[in-house]
Each structure stands twice: as C-alpha cells, then as structure tokens.
Amino acid sequence: MLLVFTHKITPRLSYAFKHICTRILGVPVSFTTTIEEFIAHESLKISYAKQPLSNEIFIRSHELLFEQGLNDVEIHVHDWDTTKAFFNTSEKSSLPYDIFAATFYLLSRYEEYLPHVKDEYGRFLAKESLAFKNGFLHQPVIDIWAYKFKSVLQAQFPDFEFPKKSYSIQPVIDVPMAYYFRQKGLLRTIGGTLGDLFRFKFRQFYQRYLVLFGFQRDPYDTFKWIITKQKQTKFKFVVFFLIGDYSTYDKNINVNRKQFVSLIKSVSDYCKVGLKASYFALEDIEVLKKEKKKMESIVNYGLEASRHSFSKLNLPESYRNLIELEVKQDFTMGYINELGFRAGTCTAFQFYDLDYEVQTPLQINAFHCIDYALLKRQSFLDKKQELERLIQQVKQVNGTFTPVFHNYTFGDDVRWKGFRDLFGVILDSVDDE
C-alpha cells in the first residue's frame, strides 16, 4: 500500500491519487496528516505538500486539489520527454510536474464547465480543449504520467512488486437505426419511396423493394457478422440500441415491433447490450427513465451501460440523471471528429461532480476512436496507420482501447469500404500481445 502524507485530505486529492495509483498502477493508496504515522510506514510512501519532510519522495502540491468550485486556473503546457505536462513544481520535487492536480483537471473535465464555444448540437468541441490546443490529444497522458511516477517509486522501493496489467479492448457498436428499409411501417415506407423518386434515386428505390420483398439483406443489417466476430474474441462488445420515440433527431424502428425486440434479445445472448439514450432523453429524466425501463423489460436484466445520442454531454446534468437512475457505466465521453483521449486517459474512471465536490458511482468509459473521425483520412492505408498509432499509444501503458463503430459501418456502402478490416485490426491487436 502507498501512504501519502499531506497537510489536508480532500475529495479531489483522494480522487486523483486513486486513479493513478489504484486504477492504473494497481496499488492501494491511503492518506495521513500525521507525521509519526508517515515515518513509521515501511512500504511505499510519498509526501504531497509545499515542502518535503526529509529525504522521502516528495511532490510539490498545486492548489487545485485543495480548492472548491471553479476558479481561473492558469495553465502552461510544457514538453516532458516524449509527452506533455502542466502545473510545474520545484527543484526539490521528485517529479517536475504535479501530475495529480493535472490528472484531476483532465478527469473532472474542468474545462468543460468553463465558458466555451459549442457546435450545433451543443457539444464541447475538441478544438476548444487544452489537449487539442497543445498537441497531446493523441496521447493518454495521465497513464503515461502514472508510469513515470511508477519509475520514481521503483527507484526508491526496488523490492516492491507492482501488479501486472495488460492491454485490452472494449469495442462499442452503436445502433441508431437497426434497419434502413425494413420494419419502418407503411407511412415511412411510402414517404421513403416518394423521396427516392423525387430525388431521382432510382437505385435506392430498386434496392428498397428488393429488401422489402426479401430478395436482399437490409444494408444496415450486419448483426450476424457482428455476432460472428463476437464469438471469435474473449472481449465483450457493448452494443447500444436506440429505442426512443421517432423524432427529428432519432429515426430508429418502433420498439414495439416484434422483430426489433427479437433482434435486441438475440444480440444480448452474445454481447453486452446497453441503451443509446435518445436526443430528448438527454434533457428529460422522465423520458430517460421510460427508455431505461423499456430496455430492461426487453433484455430481462438491469441496465448497466448507456451512451448518449449524437455523443452529446451536458455536464454535470447528463451524468447526474444517469446516477439518479442507477446506471453504472457511460460510454459517451469522446470526440466525434477527432481521434484521441478527451479525458486524457485510457483507463475507466469515476465521474467527479465539481458542484458537489464528490466522486460518484458512475463509471466513465471514454472512447478514443469513432468511425466518423476515421472517415477524415483519405485512403484505407491512412486510416489503418492512424488507428494502429492510437492502439500503440494504449498498448504502451497497458490500457483499454475503446473504439466506437456503427452497425451500418460494416455494410456494403462504398463510404465505409474497408471498415470491417479496420475493426479486425482492433480485434487482432489483442492477439499480437
């Protein structure tokens, strides 16, 4: 166990240390304000304060972990070996940066509470982030800092054996629309048909009726392929189905249709199934509650994971609603148009509510790659190299790689050509270990 001496034990301090020490390095951590207890401790120990006590491992503390609420935090990002860091310390400090205060800043999404420009859906933009502006979005900097901290501990305590951790994957399949033509109902089918004709989409008109008459598979129906891939890997896919009411933003099939219910049940036999919360459920907890209950009645077990429509987050309200409904995990944290680490880590973490200054039970599984972001790369080779670079970053810190693909990504649309192979690259990355 690692013992940390500090002048004041705060929820922020506990939160940041536990992420680095326990979640990433696998070492339990406890805290003390008593010098005698610190001196008597014979295993791993460090002091986190303004001045060292003696010759122990000392990290000079930044004020952020002892403050409350939001303040104007001055940040200067510097190069640190092959990565970046901020909140520089002093010459006496065993690390040149206060990685714990910096970890808290990134994990709590402190910057997302501050005034910023949003996109048309009200989302926080990657270009507004500290990571994007300073060129470290592509790195899981918190995990990298944790291993630098581990090296300092190993040098001081060479006999201590750290637990071993290995690279893993957590593939996410997003299903905003299970079928493109099928199960849409008479009015939507007629509307779609007229739309094809008025826009001179004769090929789509022809394909629509081949599908409806059973001569061709629906272009979004890739679920047999997904299940086959699930059977070939030991890591569970998390499949999120949208079951909210039809609206301007959400256009999935009516959840009361037997074939749609049957599809969700069959996928849940092999994969972990979660709820893709509809656009209007993000603002209305009653709508979210209704969707949660409906999904639980379909799969016959308590809902554990959710993901928001359009990857939209309103902090802290979005997460407070999930906590109130006792949802345990969220998979919304990430950027739609950029690859990388929105929260600076590839290790799952708990949501910290800055307004209440408390660590919550909601586990955040940030995604690092989404199929739409890969579309920005022109050739298949560019996409593959970009994906492999990202995977390598996660492998170097034995983290968990979380990509998001959609069911239609695996279809035959020329736009998504090669994406089945890219998904295969992710699955095969574990075998390379």
BAVOZA-639845 format. One record per residue (C-alpha): x, y, z. Coordinates in pm, 1 decimal. Layout:
BEGIN
<drenke <X Y Z>> ...
This chain:
BEGIN
<drenke <0.0 0.0 0.0>> <drenke <115.5 353.7 -80.3>> <drenke <86.8 603.6 204.9>> <drenke <56.6 971.2 113.6>> <drenke <138.0 1242.7 364.4>> <drenke <-43.7 1570.2 300.3>> <drenke <-146.7 1872.6 505.8>> <drenke <-514.7 1827.1 412.2>> <drenke <-710.9 1528.4 281.5>> <drenke <-973.7 1640.5 29.2>> <drenke <-1212.7 1452.5 -204.3>> <drenke <-1019.3 1590.3 -502.3>> <drenke <-688.8 1465.0 -369.1>> <drenke <-829.3 1119.7 -295.9>> <drenke <-990.6 1103.8 -642.2>> <drenke <-675.5 1192.1 -837.4>> <drenke <-441.8 967.1 -637.6>> <drenke <-674.9 668.8 -658.8>> <drenke <-699.1 695.5 -1036.5>> <drenke <-323.3 699.6 -1086.8>> <drenke <-219.8 464.3 -807.4>> <drenke <-507.3 216.7 -783.9>> <drenke <-682.0 211.5 -1123.1>> <drenke <-371.7 245.1 -1340.0>> <drenke <-87.1 103.7 -1129.1>> <drenke <-296.2 -136.9 -919.0>> <drenke <-157.1 -11.9 -586.6>> <drenke <-396.1 69.4 -297.0>> <drenke <-343.3 414.5 -151.9>> <drenke <-421.6 576.4 183.0>> <drenke <-362.6 922.0 326.5>> <drenke <-239.5 1070.3 650.2>> <drenke <-182.9 1413.9 802.7>> <drenke <16.1 1265.3 1090.7>> <drenke <394.9 1282.4 1054.7>> <drenke <454.7 998.3 1303.5>> <drenke <231.3 760.0 1108.1>> <drenke <411.2 852.7 787.0>> <drenke <756.6 792.7 936.8>> <drenke <651.0 455.2 1081.7>> <drenke <519.2 328.8 744.6>> <drenke <776.2 88.3 595.7>> <drenke <640.4 36.9 244.7>> <drenke <568.7 278.0 -42.9>> <drenke <522.6 635.7 75.4>> <drenke <540.6 989.7 -58.6>> <drenke <470.4 1337.7 71.2>> <drenke <240.7 1570.3 -120.5>> <drenke <272.3 1918.8 22.2>> <drenke <452.7 2252.0 -25.4>> <drenke <776.0 2136.2 140.7>> <drenke <937.8 1792.4 193.2>> <drenke <961.9 1645.9 542.0>> <drenke <1302.3 1485.8 490.7>> <drenke <1452.4 1276.7 207.5>> <drenke <1131.4 1098.5 109.3>> <drenke <975.3 1100.7 -237.8>> <drenke <824.2 1445.3 -246.4>> <drenke <583.6 1601.9 -495.9>> <drenke <515.0 1969.8 -454.6>> <drenke <140.3 2020.1 -449.3>> <drenke <-60.8 2257.2 -664.4>> <drenke <-351.7 2439.8 -501.1>> <drenke <-612.7 2283.1 -734.6>> <drenke <-664.9 1973.4 -518.4>> <drenke <-731.4 2185.4 -209.5>> <drenke <-974.7 2430.9 -367.8>> <drenke <-1350.8 2409.2 -406.6>> <drenke <-1567.4 2510.1 -700.0>> <drenke <-1439.5 2658.3 -1024.1>> <drenke <-1155.8 2909.0 -1034.3>> <drenke <-949.9 3072.9 -1305.3>> <drenke <-670.8 2814.4 -1333.9>> <drenke <-355.7 2932.7 -1508.6>> <drenke <-208.0 2656.5 -1722.7>> <drenke <120.8 2647.6 -1914.0>> <drenke <184.4 2322.8 -2100.9>> <drenke <546.6 2208.6 -2136.9>> <drenke <728.8 1925.8 -2313.5>> <drenke <825.1 1637.0 -2084.2>> <drenke <1036.0 1373.2 -2258.9>> <drenke <803.8 1233.7 -2528.9>> <drenke <485.5 1375.1 -2378.3>> <drenke <344.7 1699.8 -2234.7>> <drenke <259.7 1813.7 -1883.7>> <drenke <149.5 2117.2 -1684.3>> <drenke <144.0 2250.4 -1326.5>> <drenke <522.5 2257.6 -1291.9>> <drenke <667.6 2202.5 -944.0>> <drenke <1007.2 2291.1 -788.0>> <drenke <1362.0 2156.0 -793.1>> <drenke <1300.4 1972.8 -464.4>> <drenke <1013.0 1776.9 -616.7>> <drenke <1073.3 1419.6 -735.7>> <drenke <861.5 1494.5 -1045.3>> <drenke <886.4 1820.6 -1242.8>> <drenke <505.3 1844.0 -1264.8>> <drenke <217.4 1792.3 -1025.7>> <drenke <64.7 1501.9 -1217.0>> <drenke <-210.6 1459.7 -958.2>> <drenke <-352.4 1810.9 -994.8>> <drenke <-318.0 1780.8 -1373.7>> <drenke <-496.1 1444.7 -1363.0>> <drenke <-782.7 1595.8 -1168.2>> <drenke <-812.1 1883.9 -1415.7>> <drenke <-843.3 1644.5 -1711.7>> <drenke <-1057.9 1373.6 -1549.0>> <drenke <-1309.6 1610.3 -1392.5>> <drenke <-1347.0 1781.7 -1733.9>> <drenke <-1284.5 2109.7 -1552.1>> <drenke <-1250.9 2295.5 -1883.8>> <drenke <-1598.5 2184.6 -1994.9>> <drenke <-1755.8 2376.1 -1706.7>> <drenke <-1581.7 2696.0 -1815.8>> <drenke <-1725.5 2920.4 -2093.8>> <drenke <-1663.7 2766.8 -2437.0>> <drenke <-1796.6 2754.5 -2793.3>> <drenke <-2031.8 2464.8 -2869.5>> <drenke <-2130.1 2305.0 -3200.3>> <drenke <-2483.5 2297.5 -3347.6>> <drenke <-2580.7 2006.4 -3118.8>> <drenke <-2449.2 2180.0 -2808.0>> <drenke <-2138.8 1960.3 -2781.9>> <drenke <-1797.9 2054.1 -2644.7>> <drenke <-1558.7 2075.4 -2940.1>> <drenke <-1219.2 1906.2 -2949.9>> <drenke <-1055.8 2228.9 -3073.1>> <drenke <-1172.5 2401.1 -2751.6>> <drenke <-977.7 2155.9 -2536.2>> <drenke <-639.8 2207.6 -2372.0>> <drenke <-522.1 1876.7 -2520.6>> <drenke <-601.5 1974.9 -2879.9>> <drenke <-456.9 2325.5 -2848.7>> <drenke <-131.6 2190.9 -2702.5>> <drenke <-87.3 1882.9 -2917.9>> <drenke <-139.0 1598.9 -2668.5>> <drenke <-491.0 1482.3 -2756.6>> <drenke <-340.9 1175.5 -2927.4>> <drenke <-177.0 1054.9 -2604.3>> <drenke <-323.4 903.0 -2284.2>> <drenke <-111.7 1148.5 -2087.0>> <drenke <-247.9 1053.3 -1743.8>> <drenke <-147.2 689.0 -1793.7>> <drenke <194.3 798.7 -1925.1>> <drenke <242.1 1018.8 -1615.8>> <drenke <138.8 726.0 -1394.0>> <drenke <419.4 510.9 -1534.7>> <drenke <669.3 792.8 -1483.1>> <drenke <554.5 806.3 -1121.6>> <drenke <591.9 427.4 -1101.6>> <drenke <957.4 459.5 -1211.8>> <drenke <1024.5 703.8 -926.7>> <drenke <864.6 463.5 -677.3>> <drenke <1060.5 165.7 -813.9>> <drenke <1389.6 351.9 -781.0>> <drenke <1317.7 424.7 -413.0>> <drenke <1149.9 89.5 -331.4>> <drenke <1318.0 -170.1 -558.9>> <drenke <1181.3 -467.5 -361.9>> <drenke <817.6 -372.6 -406.7>> <drenke <637.0 -583.4 -667.3>> <drenke <380.5 -392.4 -869.2>> <drenke <78.4 -582.9 -1001.8>> <drenke <90.3 -666.2 -1371.1>> <drenke <-163.6 -515.6 -1605.8>> <drenke <-219.3 -596.7 -1971.3>> <drenke <-364.8 -424.8 -2277.5>> <drenke <-731.4 -492.1 -2350.7>> <drenke <-1007.4 -376.1 -2585.9>> <drenke <-1369.6 -276.3 -2529.3>> <drenke <-1541.1 -248.3 -2870.7>> <drenke <-1860.7 -42.1 -2882.8>> <drenke <-2127.3 -92.2 -3151.6>> <drenke <-2371.7 196.8 -3183.4>> <drenke <-2714.6 119.5 -3334.5>> <drenke <-2907.0 442.7 -3400.8>> <drenke <-3102.3 265.6 -3677.0>> <drenke <-3119.5 -114.4 -3690.1>> <drenke <-3257.5 -134.6 -4046.7>> <drenke <-3253.5 116.5 -4331.1>> <drenke <-3558.0 -11.1 -4521.4>> <drenke <-3721.1 -284.0 -4313.8>> <drenke <-3968.5 -251.3 -4024.5>> <drenke <-4034.9 118.6 -4089.3>> <drenke <-4413.7 98.1 -4115.5>> <drenke <-4638.9 187.3 -4407.5>> <drenke <-4625.8 568.2 -4385.1>> <drenke <-4245.7 588.2 -4355.2>> <drenke <-4204.2 336.9 -4638.2>> <drenke <-4435.0 537.8 -4866.2>> <drenke <-4253.6 858.9 -4768.7>> <drenke <-3917.1 698.8 -4841.3>> <drenke <-4037.8 566.1 -5176.4>> <drenke <-4164.7 908.1 -5284.8>> <drenke <-3839.3 1064.1 -5165.8>> <drenke <-3638.3 820.0 -5381.0>> <drenke <-3847.0 905.9 -5687.9>> <drenke <-3849.1 1285.0 -5640.2>> <drenke <-3470.6 1289.2 -5581.7>> <drenke <-3414.1 1052.4 -5877.0>> <drenke <-3255.2 790.9 -5650.6>> <drenke <-3370.2 505.1 -5869.5>> <drenke <-3100.0 265.3 -5749.8>> <drenke <-3211.3 317.8 -5388.7>> <drenke <-3575.7 276.2 -5494.0>> <drenke <-3487.0 -56.8 -5656.3>> <drenke <-3281.6 -167.9 -5352.7>> <drenke <-3561.8 -68.1 -5114.2>> <drenke <-3808.8 -310.1 -5273.4>> <drenke <-3555.5 -590.0 -5315.7>> <drenke <-3508.8 -569.7 -4936.4>> <drenke <-3878.2 -535.1 -4857.5>> <drenke <-3965.5 -839.8 -5068.1>> <drenke <-3687.5 -1045.4 -4909.5>> <drenke <-3455.8 -1075.9 -5208.8>> <drenke <-3172.6 -880.2 -5048.2>> <drenke <-3039.8 -817.8 -4697.3>> <drenke <-3105.4 -474.3 -4547.9>> <drenke <-2787.6 -260.3 -4580.8>> <drenke <-2787.2 -183.9 -4204.9>> <drenke <-2849.1 -546.3 -4102.7>> <drenke <-2493.8 -651.5 -4015.1>> <drenke <-2581.5 -823.1 -3688.1>> <drenke <-2492.3 -1178.4 -3795.2>> <drenke <-2145.5 -1054.5 -3887.2>> <drenke <-2113.7 -871.0 -3553.4>> <drenke <-2217.6 -1182.1 -3356.2>> <drenke <-1973.2 -1395.9 -3555.2>> <drenke <-1693.2 -1154.0 -3465.3>> <drenke <-1803.3 -1155.8 -3100.3>> <drenke <-1770.5 -1534.1 -3093.0>> <drenke <-1410.4 -1502.0 -3211.8>> <drenke <-1293.0 -1277.2 -2926.9>> <drenke <-1299.3 -1304.8 -2548.1>> <drenke <-1365.6 -931.4 -2501.9>> <drenke <-1735.0 -847.7 -2485.0>> <drenke <-1872.9 -599.6 -2735.7>> <drenke <-2107.1 -337.8 -2590.3>> <drenke <-2399.2 -282.1 -2830.1>> <drenke <-2614.8 27.0 -2775.6>> <drenke <-2966.1 24.8 -2923.1>> <drenke <-3172.2 339.9 -2967.7>> <drenke <-3530.0 263.0 -2862.9>> <drenke <-3659.9 618.8 -2814.6>> <drenke <-3958.8 765.3 -2995.3>> <drenke <-3927.5 876.5 -3356.4>> <drenke <-3822.8 1244.5 -3380.5>> <drenke <-3627.0 1494.0 -3589.0>> <drenke <-3304.8 1355.9 -3443.0>> <drenke <-3381.9 989.8 -3378.0>> <drenke <-3524.4 773.4 -3654.6>> <drenke <-3497.3 414.7 -3537.8>> <drenke <-3766.4 149.4 -3564.1>> <drenke <-4064.8 142.3 -3329.4>> <drenke <-3955.6 -54.5 -3024.0>> <drenke <-4294.9 -230.4 -3009.7>> <drenke <-4222.1 -418.6 -3331.9>> <drenke <-4161.9 -784.8 -3251.1>> <drenke <-3879.0 -825.1 -3499.6>> <drenke <-3686.1 -534.9 -3344.7>> <drenke <-3736.5 -674.3 -2993.4>> <drenke <-3626.6 -1015.8 -3117.2>> <drenke <-3310.1 -860.6 -3266.1>> <drenke <-3215.3 -693.4 -2936.9>> <drenke <-3274.9 -1018.9 -2746.4>> <drenke <-3063.3 -1223.0 -2990.5>> <drenke <-2773.2 -975.8 -2974.3>> <drenke <-2792.5 -973.5 -2591.8>> <drenke <-2733.2 -1350.3 -2593.3>> <drenke <-2376.7 -1285.9 -2713.7>> <drenke <-2289.7 -922.8 -2643.4>> <drenke <-2345.8 -679.8 -2359.4>> <drenke <-2645.0 -461.2 -2453.3>> <drenke <-2683.5 -101.8 -2340.7>> <drenke <-2919.9 188.9 -2401.0>> <drenke <-2849.9 456.8 -2657.7>> <drenke <-3040.1 740.2 -2491.8>> <drenke <-3246.6 943.4 -2738.5>> <drenke <-3178.1 1310.0 -2805.0>> <drenke <-3473.6 1425.9 -2596.3>> <drenke <-3388.1 1187.5 -2311.1>> <drenke <-3071.8 1389.7 -2254.5>> <drenke <-3276.4 1683.6 -2129.5>> <drenke <-3569.3 1498.7 -1970.7>> <drenke <-3505.2 1242.3 -1697.8>> <drenke <-3861.1 1107.1 -1726.6>> <drenke <-3802.3 1018.8 -2093.3>> <drenke <-3470.3 857.5 -1999.1>> <drenke <-3637.7 660.4 -1719.6>> <drenke <-3902.5 533.3 -1961.6>> <drenke <-3638.5 421.1 -2213.3>> <drenke <-3434.2 251.1 -1939.8>> <drenke <-3736.4 54.0 -1816.6>> <drenke <-3826.7 -49.9 -2170.3>> <drenke <-3476.7 -177.1 -2241.5>> <drenke <-3469.3 -370.0 -1912.9>> <drenke <-3801.5 -535.2 -1998.6>> <drenke <-3656.0 -647.3 -2334.3>> <drenke <-3325.2 -791.9 -2212.1>> <drenke <-3459.3 -909.2 -1873.2>> <drenke <-3175.0 -769.0 -1664.8>> <drenke <-3087.5 -435.5 -1506.7>> <drenke <-2942.1 -176.8 -1742.0>> <drenke <-2574.7 -119.3 -1668.7>> <drenke <-2448.2 93.8 -1956.5>> <drenke <-2569.1 387.5 -2161.0>> <drenke <-2447.3 607.0 -2442.5>> <drenke <-2598.0 938.3 -2549.2>> <drenke <-2742.6 1014.6 -2890.1>> <drenke <-2500.2 1221.9 -3100.8>> <drenke <-2237.9 1169.9 -2826.8>> <drenke <-2378.7 1478.3 -2656.2>> <drenke <-2294.3 1560.7 -2295.3>> <drenke <-2427.5 1840.1 -2076.7>> <drenke <-2204.8 1836.3 -1771.3>> <drenke <-2293.2 1772.2 -1497.0>> <drenke <-2668.8 1726.7 -1566.2>> <drenke <-2632.2 1437.9 -1812.9>> <drenke <-2434.8 1230.3 -1565.9>> <drenke <-2646.5 1325.0 -1265.5>> <drenke <-2952.8 1184.4 -1443.1>> <drenke <-2772.9 854.4 -1503.9>> <drenke <-2664.8 839.7 -1139.0>> <drenke <-3020.0 906.5 -1021.2>> <drenke <-3144.6 617.1 -1236.4>> <drenke <-2862.2 394.3 -1105.2>> <drenke <-2694.7 342.7 -1442.1>> <drenke <-2343.9 219.5 -1366.4>> <drenke <-2146.8 297.2 -1682.7>> <drenke <-2141.1 561.4 -1954.7>> <drenke <-1972.6 543.2 -2296.6>> <drenke <-2036.6 896.1 -2428.4>> <drenke <-1709.8 1071.6 -2340.4>> <drenke <-1512.5 1129.8 -2660.6>> <drenke <-1497.3 1344.2 -2972.5>> <drenke <-1694.1 1280.7 -3292.3>> <drenke <-1449.7 1449.1 -3531.2>> <drenke <-1114.8 1375.6 -3368.0>> <drenke <-930.4 1062.9 -3257.6>> <drenke <-775.2 1076.4 -2913.5>> <drenke <-825.7 1094.8 -2540.0>> <drenke <-1085.2 1353.2 -2434.7>> <drenke <-1024.8 1289.6 -2064.1>> <drenke <-652.3 1219.1 -2108.1>> <drenke <-674.3 852.9 -2006.9>> <drenke <-737.6 504.6 -2145.3>> <drenke <-843.3 370.7 -1805.8>> <drenke <-1206.5 381.4 -1690.3>> <drenke <-1269.0 637.4 -1416.1>> <drenke <-1546.3 763.0 -1189.7>> <drenke <-1734.0 1083.6 -1263.7>> <drenke <-1640.8 1362.8 -1022.2>> <drenke <-1916.3 1618.7 -964.1>> <drenke <-1743.0 1954.6 -934.4>> <drenke <-2052.8 2128.4 -798.5>> <drenke <-2094.2 1886.8 -508.0>> <drenke <-1720.3 1805.6 -473.4>> <drenke <-1780.8 1431.7 -463.9>> <drenke <-1674.7 1120.8 -653.7>> <drenke <-1985.2 949.8 -787.4>> <drenke <-2055.7 579.2 -853.7>> <drenke <-2087.7 639.8 -1231.7>> <drenke <-1800.1 484.8 -1425.9>> <drenke <-1691.3 676.0 -1737.9>> <drenke <-1557.9 467.8 -2027.2>> <drenke <-1418.3 729.7 -2264.2>> <drenke <-1392.3 623.7 -2628.6>> <drenke <-1074.4 700.6 -2821.7>> <drenke <-1178.1 635.0 -3177.8>> <drenke <-1505.9 664.7 -3369.1>> <drenke <-1565.2 556.4 -3728.8>> <drenke <-1667.5 910.3 -3835.1>> <drenke <-1329.1 1050.1 -3728.9>> <drenke <-1151.3 786.6 -3938.3>> <drenke <-1350.4 899.0 -4244.6>> <drenke <-1140.7 1218.1 -4247.7>> <drenke <-842.6 1010.2 -4364.2>> <drenke <-849.3 963.2 -4740.5>> <drenke <-705.2 618.5 -4809.9>> <drenke <-755.5 287.3 -4631.8>> <drenke <-382.1 281.8 -4554.7>> <drenke <-403.4 624.5 -4387.0>> <drenke <-697.9 507.8 -4176.3>> <drenke <-519.4 188.3 -4076.5>> <drenke <-194.8 366.0 -3983.9>> <drenke <-381.4 625.6 -3777.5>> <drenke <-571.4 350.0 -3596.0>> <drenke <-255.8 148.4 -3532.6>> <drenke <-78.8 456.9 -3392.0>> <drenke <-364.1 509.5 -3150.0>> <drenke <-366.4 142.2 -3046.3>> <drenke <9.9 158.4 -2989.4>> <drenke <-34.0 453.8 -2753.1>> <drenke <-276.2 248.0 -2543.1>> <drenke <-57.4 -63.7 -2555.0>> <drenke <243.6 125.4 -2421.2>> <drenke <56.4 195.4 -2096.0>> <drenke <-133.8 -137.5 -2080.4>> <drenke <-463.9 47.6 -2108.6>> <drenke <-805.0 -36.3 -2253.5>> <drenke <-874.8 67.1 -2611.8>> <drenke <-1237.9 168.9 -2665.3>> <drenke <-1345.5 225.0 -3027.9>> <drenke <-1699.4 313.0 -3145.7>> <drenke <-1835.0 167.8 -3469.6>> <drenke <-2192.6 170.6 -3602.3>> <drenke <-2387.4 -126.8 -3733.9>> <drenke <-2405.6 32.2 -4081.7>> <drenke <-2026.1 79.2 -4081.5>> <drenke <-1998.2 -292.7 -4158.6>> <drenke <-2240.2 -276.7 -4453.7>> <drenke <-2165.4 -256.9 -4826.2>> <drenke <-2189.4 121.8 -4865.4>> <drenke <-1881.3 244.0 -5055.4>> <drenke <-1835.9 517.7 -4793.9>> <drenke <-1749.9 255.6 -4533.3>> <drenke <-1532.4 38.9 -4755.2>> <drenke <-1254.8 -126.9 -4553.8>> <drenke <-1408.6 -60.4 -4212.6>> <drenke <-1467.6 -429.8 -4147.6>> <drenke <-1093.6 -475.0 -4189.6>> <drenke <-1023.1 -183.2 -3956.3>> <drenke <-1244.0 -344.9 -3692.7>> <drenke <-1044.2 -663.5 -3749.4>> <drenke <-720.9 -468.2 -3682.0>> <drenke <-861.0 -378.2 -3338.6>> <drenke <-964.2 -736.5 -3257.5>> <drenke <-628.0 -870.3 -3378.0>> <drenke <-435.7 -614.7 -3169.3>> <drenke <-500.9 -831.1 -2861.0>> <drenke <-362.1 -1142.1 -3029.9>> <drenke <-40.5 -954.9 -3101.2>> <drenke <32.1 -928.1 -2730.5>> 
